[in-house]
Amino acid sequence: MIDVISFPPVVQAALLVVIVLVEAVGLYAGYGALERVLGPSIIETVENV
């Protein structure tokens, strides 16, 4: 495992930003796919209530 503490603060900050961006893209894609799969059935259920 990489010892993050040994990196300079600037590199640590950059790594944190990259990790957050990768997580955001993953969540965006995941929720988009989930909405595409489940969205029509949920909309249909709500309209029929």
PyMOL Python script that loads the backbone (N, CA, C, O; Angstrom):
from pymol import cmd

cmd.read_pdbstr("""\
ATOM      1  N   MET A   1       0.835  -1.174   0.000  1.00  0.00           N
ATOM      2  CA  MET A   1       0.000   0.000   0.000  1.00  0.00           C
ATOM      3  C   MET A   1       0.883   1.242   0.000  1.00  0.00           C
ATOM      4  O   MET A   1       1.967   1.239   0.583  1.00  0.00           O
ATOM      5  N   ILE A   2       0.425   2.286  -0.644  1.00  0.00           N
ATOM      6  CA  ILE A   2       1.194   3.528  -0.735  1.00  0.00           C
ATOM      7  C   ILE A   2       1.024   4.321   0.560  1.00  0.00           C
ATOM      8  O   ILE A   2      -0.090   4.496   1.054  1.00  0.00           O
ATOM      9  N   ASP A   3       2.123   4.786   1.088  1.00  0.00           N
ATOM     10  CA  ASP A   3       2.088   5.613   2.286  1.00  0.00           C
ATOM     11  C   ASP A   3       1.810   7.050   1.874  1.00  0.00           C
ATOM     12  O   ASP A   3       2.711   7.765   1.434  1.00  0.00           O
ATOM     13  N   VAL A   4       0.557   7.469   2.020  1.00  0.00           N
ATOM     14  CA  VAL A   4       0.133   8.799   1.562  1.00  0.00           C
ATOM     15  C   VAL A   4       0.762   9.901   2.402  1.00  0.00           C
ATOM     16  O   VAL A   4       0.955  11.014   1.914  1.00  0.00           O
ATOM     17  N   ILE A   5       1.077   9.614   3.628  1.00  0.00           N
ATOM     18  CA  ILE A   5       1.631  10.631   4.519  1.00  0.00           C
ATOM     19  C   ILE A   5       2.992  11.114   4.024  1.00  0.00           C
ATOM     20  O   ILE A   5       3.392  12.242   4.313  1.00  0.00           O
ATOM     21  N   SER A   6       3.699  10.273   3.287  1.00  0.00           N
ATOM     22  CA  SER A   6       5.027  10.659   2.829  1.00  0.00           C
ATOM     23  C   SER A   6       4.981  11.634   1.644  1.00  0.00           C
ATOM     24  O   SER A   6       6.001  12.229   1.297  1.00  0.00           O
ATOM     25  N   PHE A   7       3.815  11.800   1.027  1.00  0.00           N
ATOM     26  CA  PHE A   7       3.701  12.746  -0.084  1.00  0.00           C
ATOM     27  C   PHE A   7       3.603  14.179   0.436  1.00  0.00           C
ATOM     28  O   PHE A   7       3.115  14.408   1.542  1.00  0.00           O
ATOM     29  N   PRO A   8       4.066  15.139  -0.359  1.00  0.00           N
ATOM     30  CA  PRO A   8       3.906  16.547   0.030  1.00  0.00           C
ATOM     31  C   PRO A   8       2.424  16.924   0.093  1.00  0.00           C
ATOM     32  O   PRO A   8       1.594  16.275  -0.545  1.00  0.00           O
ATOM     33  N   PRO A   9       2.089  17.955   0.849  1.00  0.00           N
ATOM     34  CA  PRO A   9       0.686  18.363   0.990  1.00  0.00           C
ATOM     35  C   PRO A   9      -0.012  18.667  -0.342  1.00  0.00           C
ATOM     36  O   PRO A   9      -1.202  18.392  -0.496  1.00  0.00           O
ATOM     37  N   VAL A  10       0.715  19.224  -1.286  1.00  0.00           N
ATOM     38  CA  VAL A  10       0.110  19.540  -2.580  1.00  0.00           C
ATOM     39  C   VAL A  10      -0.324  18.262  -3.293  1.00  0.00           C
ATOM     40  O   VAL A  10      -1.397  18.218  -3.895  1.00  0.00           O
ATOM     41  N   VAL A  11       0.496  17.238  -3.225  1.00  0.00           N
ATOM     42  CA  VAL A  11       0.166  15.962  -3.862  1.00  0.00           C
ATOM     43  C   VAL A  11      -0.991  15.296  -3.129  1.00  0.00           C
ATOM     44  O   VAL A  11      -1.868  14.712  -3.765  1.00  0.00           O
ATOM     45  N   GLN A  12      -1.005  15.373  -1.818  1.00  0.00           N
ATOM     46  CA  GLN A  12      -2.115  14.823  -1.050  1.00  0.00           C
ATOM     47  C   GLN A  12      -3.426  15.498  -1.427  1.00  0.00           C
ATOM     48  O   GLN A  12      -4.447  14.829  -1.587  1.00  0.00           O
ATOM     49  N   ALA A  13      -3.402  16.815  -1.570  1.00  0.00           N
ATOM     50  CA  ALA A  13      -4.607  17.556  -1.958  1.00  0.00           C
ATOM     51  C   ALA A  13      -5.053  17.167  -3.355  1.00  0.00           C
ATOM     52  O   ALA A  13      -6.248  16.993  -3.597  1.00  0.00           O
ATOM     53  N   ALA A  14      -4.118  17.029  -4.269  1.00  0.00           N
ATOM     54  CA  ALA A  14      -4.454  16.635  -5.637  1.00  0.00           C
ATOM     55  C   ALA A  14      -5.047  15.235  -5.667  1.00  0.00           C
ATOM     56  O   ALA A  14      -6.017  14.991  -6.386  1.00  0.00           O
ATOM     57  N   LEU A  15      -4.480  14.317  -4.900  1.00  0.00           N
ATOM     58  CA  LEU A  15      -5.025  12.963  -4.822  1.00  0.00           C
ATOM     59  C   LEU A  15      -6.445  12.963  -4.269  1.00  0.00           C
ATOM     60  O   LEU A  15      -7.307  12.232  -4.759  1.00  0.00           O
ATOM     61  N   LEU A  16      -6.684  13.768  -3.269  1.00  0.00           N
ATOM     62  CA  LEU A  16      -8.019  13.863  -2.687  1.00  0.00           C
ATOM     63  C   LEU A  16      -9.023  14.379  -3.714  1.00  0.00           C
ATOM     64  O   LEU A  16     -10.131  13.854  -3.823  1.00  0.00           O
ATOM     65  N   VAL A  17      -8.636  15.404  -4.463  1.00  0.00           N
ATOM     66  CA  VAL A  17      -9.516  15.950  -5.499  1.00  0.00           C
ATOM     67  C   VAL A  17      -9.806  14.898  -6.560  1.00  0.00           C
ATOM     68  O   VAL A  17     -10.950  14.753  -6.991  1.00  0.00           O
ATOM     69  N   VAL A  18      -8.794  14.171  -6.980  1.00  0.00           N
ATOM     70  CA  VAL A  18      -8.986  13.127  -7.998  1.00  0.00           C
ATOM     71  C   VAL A  18      -9.900  12.034  -7.465  1.00  0.00           C
ATOM     72  O   VAL A  18     -10.784  11.568  -8.184  1.00  0.00           O
ATOM     73  N   ILE A  19      -9.705  11.620  -6.231  1.00  0.00           N
ATOM     74  CA  ILE A  19     -10.552  10.574  -5.647  1.00  0.00           C
ATOM     75  C   ILE A  19     -12.004  11.029  -5.574  1.00  0.00           C
ATOM     76  O   ILE A  19     -12.910  10.260  -5.896  1.00  0.00           O
ATOM     77  N   VAL A  20     -12.232  12.258  -5.157  1.00  0.00           N
ATOM     78  CA  VAL A  20     -13.595  12.781  -5.069  1.00  0.00           C
ATOM     79  C   VAL A  20     -14.230  12.868  -6.451  1.00  0.00           C
ATOM     80  O   VAL A  20     -15.407  12.543  -6.611  1.00  0.00           O
ATOM     81  N   LEU A  21     -13.467  13.303  -7.451  1.00  0.00           N
ATOM     82  CA  LEU A  21     -14.010  13.389  -8.808  1.00  0.00           C
ATOM     83  C   LEU A  21     -14.345  12.011  -9.374  1.00  0.00           C
ATOM     84  O   LEU A  21     -15.373  11.839 -10.029  1.00  0.00           O
ATOM     85  N   VAL A  22     -13.486  11.039  -9.123  1.00  0.00           N
ATOM     86  CA  VAL A  22     -13.756   9.676  -9.604  1.00  0.00           C
ATOM     87  C   VAL A  22     -15.004   9.122  -8.923  1.00  0.00           C
ATOM     88  O   VAL A  22     -15.828   8.473  -9.568  1.00  0.00           O
ATOM     89  N   GLU A  23     -15.143   9.374  -7.638  1.00  0.00           N
ATOM     90  CA  GLU A  23     -16.336   8.925  -6.924  1.00  0.00           C
ATOM     91  C   GLU A  23     -17.585   9.601  -7.468  1.00  0.00           C
ATOM     92  O   GLU A  23     -18.614   8.946  -7.639  1.00  0.00           O
ATOM     93  N   ALA A  24     -17.514  10.888  -7.742  1.00  0.00           N
ATOM     94  CA  ALA A  24     -18.662  11.614  -8.273  1.00  0.00           C
ATOM     95  C   ALA A  24     -19.069  11.084  -9.642  1.00  0.00           C
ATOM     96  O   ALA A  24     -20.259  10.920  -9.911  1.00  0.00           O
ATOM     97  N   VAL A  25     -18.109  10.818 -10.500  1.00  0.00           N
ATOM     98  CA  VAL A  25     -18.412  10.282 -11.832  1.00  0.00           C
ATOM     99  C   VAL A  25     -19.028   8.886 -11.702  1.00  0.00           C
ATOM    100  O   VAL A  25     -19.982   8.562 -12.410  1.00  0.00           O
ATOM    101  N   GLY A  26     -18.499   8.081 -10.823  1.00  0.00           N
ATOM    102  CA  GLY A  26     -19.053   6.745 -10.611  1.00  0.00           C
ATOM    103  C   GLY A  26     -20.487   6.786 -10.110  1.00  0.00           C
ATOM    104  O   GLY A  26     -21.337   6.037 -10.592  1.00  0.00           O
ATOM    105  N   LEU A  27     -20.756   7.652  -9.150  1.00  0.00           N
ATOM    106  CA  LEU A  27     -22.115   7.788  -8.640  1.00  0.00           C
ATOM    107  C   LEU A  27     -23.056   8.328  -9.707  1.00  0.00           C
ATOM    108  O   LEU A  27     -24.190   7.865  -9.827  1.00  0.00           O
ATOM    109  N   TYR A  28     -22.594   9.305 -10.483  1.00  0.00           N
ATOM    110  CA  TYR A  28     -23.409   9.882 -11.550  1.00  0.00           C
ATOM    111  C   TYR A  28     -23.775   8.809 -12.572  1.00  0.00           C
ATOM    112  O   TYR A  28     -24.933   8.704 -12.975  1.00  0.00           O
ATOM    113  N   ALA A  29     -22.809   8.026 -12.986  1.00  0.00           N
ATOM    114  CA  ALA A  29     -23.057   6.957 -13.966  1.00  0.00           C
ATOM    115  C   ALA A  29     -23.940   5.865 -13.362  1.00  0.00           C
ATOM    116  O   ALA A  29     -24.847   5.360 -14.023  1.00  0.00           O
ATOM    117  N   GLY A  30     -23.677   5.509 -12.131  1.00  0.00           N
ATOM    118  CA  GLY A  30     -24.464   4.462 -11.480  1.00  0.00           C
ATOM    119  C   GLY A  30     -25.916   4.847 -11.298  1.00  0.00           C
ATOM    120  O   GLY A  30     -26.814   4.063 -11.603  1.00  0.00           O
ATOM    121  N   TYR A  31     -26.153   6.057 -10.800  1.00  0.00           N
ATOM    122  CA  TYR A  31     -27.530   6.501 -10.616  1.00  0.00           C
ATOM    123  C   TYR A  31     -28.216   6.731 -11.954  1.00  0.00           C
ATOM    124  O   TYR A  31     -29.425   6.528 -12.065  1.00  0.00           O
ATOM    125  N   GLY A  32     -27.475   7.148 -12.965  1.00  0.00           N
ATOM    126  CA  GLY A  32     -28.046   7.309 -14.300  1.00  0.00           C
ATOM    127  C   GLY A  32     -28.499   5.977 -14.864  1.00  0.00           C
ATOM    128  O   GLY A  32     -29.587   5.882 -15.432  1.00  0.00           O
ATOM    129  N   ALA A  33     -27.680   4.949 -14.715  1.00  0.00           N
ATOM    130  CA  ALA A  33     -28.043   3.616 -15.194  1.00  0.00           C
ATOM    131  C   ALA A  33     -29.229   3.071 -14.400  1.00  0.00           C
ATOM    132  O   ALA A  33     -30.143   2.475 -14.970  1.00  0.00           O
ATOM    133  N   LEU A  34     -29.210   3.274 -13.104  1.00  0.00           N
ATOM    134  CA  LEU A  34     -30.309   2.811 -12.263  1.00  0.00           C
ATOM    135  C   LEU A  34     -31.615   3.502 -12.638  1.00  0.00           C
ATOM    136  O   LEU A  34     -32.667   2.864 -12.688  1.00  0.00           O
ATOM    137  N   GLU A  35     -31.548   4.789 -12.898  1.00  0.00           N
ATOM    138  CA  GLU A  35     -32.738   5.540 -13.290  1.00  0.00           C
ATOM    139  C   GLU A  35     -33.245   5.076 -14.643  1.00  0.00           C
ATOM    140  O   GLU A  35     -34.455   5.006 -14.858  1.00  0.00           O
ATOM    141  N   ARG A  36     -32.350   4.762 -15.546  1.00  0.00           N
ATOM    142  CA  ARG A  36     -32.737   4.296 -16.875  1.00  0.00           C
ATOM    143  C   ARG A  36     -33.444   2.944 -16.783  1.00  0.00           C
ATOM    144  O   ARG A  36     -34.386   2.682 -17.531  1.00  0.00           O
ATOM    145  N   VAL A  37     -32.990   2.088 -15.865  1.00  0.00           N
ATOM    146  CA  VAL A  37     -33.576   0.751 -15.723  1.00  0.00           C
ATOM    147  C   VAL A  37     -34.898   0.809 -14.952  1.00  0.00           C
ATOM    148  O   VAL A  37     -35.887   0.210 -15.376  1.00  0.00           O
ATOM    149  N   LEU A  38     -34.922   1.517 -13.834  1.00  0.00           N
ATOM    150  CA  LEU A  38     -36.082   1.509 -12.958  1.00  0.00           C
ATOM    151  C   LEU A  38     -37.037   2.678 -13.166  1.00  0.00           C
ATOM    152  O   LEU A  38     -38.176   2.633 -12.700  1.00  0.00           O
ATOM    153  N   GLY A  39     -36.596   3.713 -13.852  1.00  0.00           N
ATOM    154  CA  GLY A  39     -37.408   4.916 -14.005  1.00  0.00           C
ATOM    155  C   GLY A  39     -38.772   4.690 -14.618  1.00  0.00           C
ATOM    156  O   GLY A  39     -39.769   5.126 -14.044  1.00  0.00           O
ATOM    157  N   PRO A  40     -38.860   4.023 -15.766  1.00  0.00           N
ATOM    158  CA  PRO A  40     -40.171   3.847 -16.390  1.00  0.00           C
ATOM    159  C   PRO A  40     -41.180   3.099 -15.504  1.00  0.00           C
ATOM    160  O   PRO A  40     -42.353   3.471 -15.460  1.00  0.00           O
ATOM    161  N   SER A  41     -40.741   2.065 -14.808  1.00  0.00           N
ATOM    162  CA  SER A  41     -41.680   1.321 -13.957  1.00  0.00           C
ATOM    163  C   SER A  41     -42.119   2.172 -12.759  1.00  0.00           C
ATOM    164  O   SER A  41     -43.269   2.084 -12.328  1.00  0.00           O
ATOM    165  N   ILE A  42     -41.233   2.976 -12.233  1.00  0.00           N
ATOM    166  CA  ILE A  42     -41.604   3.842 -11.106  1.00  0.00           C
ATOM    167  C   ILE A  42     -42.581   4.915 -11.564  1.00  0.00           C
ATOM    168  O   ILE A  42     -43.561   5.193 -10.872  1.00  0.00           O
ATOM    169  N   ILE A  43     -42.328   5.523 -12.723  1.00  0.00           N
ATOM    170  CA  ILE A  43     -43.234   6.538 -13.253  1.00  0.00           C
ATOM    171  C   ILE A  43     -44.613   5.930 -13.513  1.00  0.00           C
ATOM    172  O   ILE A  43     -45.636   6.538 -13.197  1.00  0.00           O
ATOM    173  N   GLU A  44     -44.631   4.741 -14.084  1.00  0.00           N
ATOM    174  CA  GLU A  44     -45.910   4.065 -14.363  1.00  0.00           C
ATOM    175  C   GLU A  44     -46.670   3.791 -13.056  1.00  0.00           C
ATOM    176  O   GLU A  44     -47.882   3.991 -12.985  1.00  0.00           O
ATOM    177  N   THR A  45     -45.952   3.335 -12.033  1.00  0.00           N
ATOM    178  CA  THR A  45     -46.589   3.056 -10.753  1.00  0.00           C
ATOM    179  C   THR A  45     -47.165   4.310 -10.132  1.00  0.00           C
ATOM    180  O   THR A  45     -48.273   4.284  -9.597  1.00  0.00           O
ATOM    181  N   VAL A  46     -46.429   5.410 -10.194  1.00  0.00           N
ATOM    182  CA  VAL A  46     -46.891   6.677  -9.609  1.00  0.00           C
ATOM    183  C   VAL A  46     -48.098   7.193 -10.383  1.00  0.00           C
ATOM    184  O   VAL A  46     -49.038   7.709  -9.778  1.00  0.00           O
ATOM    185  N   GLU A  47     -48.093   7.065 -11.697  1.00  0.00           N
ATOM    186  CA  GLU A  47     -49.213   7.556 -12.506  1.00  0.00           C
ATOM    187  C   GLU A  47     -50.480   6.749 -12.260  1.00  0.00           C
ATOM    188  O   GLU A  47     -51.582   7.283 -12.384  1.00  0.00           O
ATOM    189  N   ASN A  48     -50.343   5.482 -11.917  1.00  0.00           N
ATOM    190  CA  ASN A  48     -51.514   4.623 -11.703  1.00  0.00           C
ATOM    191  C   ASN A  48     -52.066   4.710 -10.286  1.00  0.00           C
ATOM    192  O   ASN A  48     -53.096   4.098 -10.003  1.00  0.00           O
ATOM    193  N   VAL A  49     -51.427   5.439  -9.394  1.00  0.00           N
ATOM    194  CA  VAL A  49     -51.893   5.520  -8.013  1.00  0.00           C
ATOM    195  C   VAL A  49     -52.936   6.583  -7.861  1.00  0.00           C
ATOM    196  O   VAL A  49     -53.446   6.795  -6.761  1.00  0.00           O
TER     197      VAL A  49
END
""", "prot")
cmd.dss("prot")
cmd.show_as("cartoon", "prot")
cmd.util.cbc("prot")
cmd.orient("prot")
